[in-house]
């Protein structure tokens, strides 16, 4: 599996600016992360183009990365199929 590695700026301030937040209990600590983002590039010659970025925490192997993505999809599907009455 190919890995997309981009050297650049820390992603924390970018996520903060987008209003991304996570709720953790006092006894919980995030240990690994996969961040997926939609990026729009504006070029005067060709106009706007959209791409996808994928960033992972250091040391996250591709198996764990795929596992986190698969579980996230499962959670999203469950949230989409849950009725408001289920809450």
ChimeraX attribute file (.defattr): number of C-alpha atoms within 10 A of each C-alpha:
attribute: neighborCount
match mode: 1-to-1
recipient: residues
	/A:1	5
	/A:2	5
	/A:3	10
	/A:4	9
	/A:5	10
	/A:6	9
	/A:7	5
	/A:8	6
	/A:9	8
	/A:10	8
	/A:11	11
	/A:12	10
	/A:13	11
	/A:14	11
	/A:15	13
	/A:16	10
	/A:17	9
	/A:18	9
	/A:19	9
	/A:20	10
	/A:21	8
	/A:22	7
	/A:23	6
	/A:24	9
	/A:25	7
	/A:26	6
	/A:27	5
	/A:28	8
	/A:29	8
	/A:30	7
	/A:31	8
	/A:32	13
	/A:33	15
	/A:34	16
	/A:35	12
	/A:36	12
	/A:37	12
	/A:38	9
	/A:39	11
	/A:40	11
	/A:41	11
	/A:42	11
	/A:43	9
	/A:44	7
	/A:45	6
	/A:46	8
	/A:47	8
	/A:48	10
	/A:49	10
	/A:50	9
	/A:51	9
	/A:52	9
	/A:53	12
	/A:54	13
	/A:55	16
	/A:56	17
	/A:57	12
	/A:58	9
	/A:59	8
	/A:60	13
	/A:61	11
	/A:62	13
	/A:63	10
	/A:64	14
	/A:65	16
	/A:66	12
	/A:67	11
	/A:68	15
	/A:69	16
	/A:70	12
	/A:71	11
	/A:72	13
	/A:73	12
	/A:74	12
	/A:75	11
	/A:76	12
	/A:77	11
	/A:78	11
	/A:79	11
	/A:80	9
	/A:81	8
	/A:82	11
	/A:83	9
	/A:84	7
	/A:85	5
	/A:86	5
	/A:87	5
